[in-house]
């Protein structure tokens, strides 16, 4: 969260993907460049950046619809 804030991005939530294969980071301004920078910084290739807000304490998009990674890739 501190790294995101330092980049001018509000991090709403961080969680483990349901199948345990990666990490999802929910931010207010998801960009492919930020996703790449975070993967490089944390040396974790299975990091998905999604844009959205928290709903009921769970990761989700508007109306709790599933969020898609900003760069369009599933890992």
C-alpha positions as CSV (number, residue, x, y, z in Angstrom):
1,X,0.0,0.0,0.0
2,X,2.8,2.4,0.8
3,X,4.4,1.8,-2.7
4,X,1.1,2.6,-4.4
5,X,0.7,5.7,-2.3
6,X,4.2,6.8,-3.2
7,X,3.2,6.4,-6.9
8,X,0.1,8.5,-6.4
9,X,-2.3,5.5,-6.5
10,X,-4.8,4.7,-3.7
11,X,-4.7,0.9,-2.9
12,X,-8.1,-0.2,-1.6
13,X,-7.3,-3.8,-0.9
14,X,-4.9,-6.6,-1.4
15,X,-5.9,-10.3,-1.4
16,X,-4.9,-13.7,-2.5
17,X,-6.6,-15.1,-5.6
18,X,-9.1,-17.8,-4.6
19,X,-7.1,-20.7,-6.0
20,X,-3.9,-19.4,-4.4
21,X,-2.1,-18.8,-7.7
22,X,-1.5,-15.1,-7.2
23,X,-2.3,-11.8,-5.6
24,X,-4.9,-9.2,-6.5
25,X,-4.3,-5.6,-5.8
26,X,-7.4,-3.3,-6.0
27,X,-6.5,0.3,-6.8
28,X,-8.3,3.5,-7.9
29,X,-6.2,3.9,-11.1
30,X,-5.2,0.6,-12.6
31,X,-2.8,0.8,-15.5
32,X,-0.6,-1.7,-17.2
33,X,2.5,0.4,-16.4
34,X,1.7,0.3,-12.7
35,X,1.0,-3.4,-12.8
36,X,4.4,-4.0,-14.4
37,X,6.2,-1.8,-11.9
38,X,4.6,-3.6,-9.0
39,X,5.5,-7.0,-10.4
40,X,9.1,-5.9,-10.9
41,X,9.3,-4.3,-7.5
42,X,7.9,-7.3,-5.6
43,X,9.4,-9.9,-7.9
44,X,6.0,-11.6,-8.1
45,X,4.8,-12.3,-11.6
46,X,1.3,-13.5,-10.5
47,X,0.2,-10.1,-9.4
48,X,-3.1,-8.8,-10.9
49,X,-4.0,-5.1,-10.7
50,X,-7.7,-4.3,-10.8
51,X,-9.6,-1.1,-10.6
52,X,-12.4,-0.7,-8.2
53,X,-13.6,-0.2,-4.7
54,X,-14.3,-2.6,-1.9
55,X,-17.8,-3.9,-1.4
56,X,-18.7,-5.8,1.8
57,X,-15.0,-6.4,2.5
58,X,-14.5,-8.5,-0.6
59,X,-12.6,-7.8,-3.8
60,X,-15.1,-7.0,-6.6
61,X,-16.2,-4.6,-9.2
62,X,-19.4,-2.6,-9.4
63,X,-22.3,-4.5,-7.9
64,X,-19.8,-7.2,-6.8
65,X,-19.1,-8.2,-10.4
66,X,-15.8,-10.0,-10.8
67,X,-12.9,-7.7,-11.7
68,X,-10.6,-8.4,-14.6
69,X,-6.8,-7.8,-14.5
70,X,-6.1,-4.4,-16.1
71,X,-3.6,-5.9,-18.6
72,X,-6.1,-8.6,-19.7
73,X,-3.9,-11.6,-18.7
74,X,-4.8,-14.3,-16.3
75,X,-2.0,-16.0,-14.5
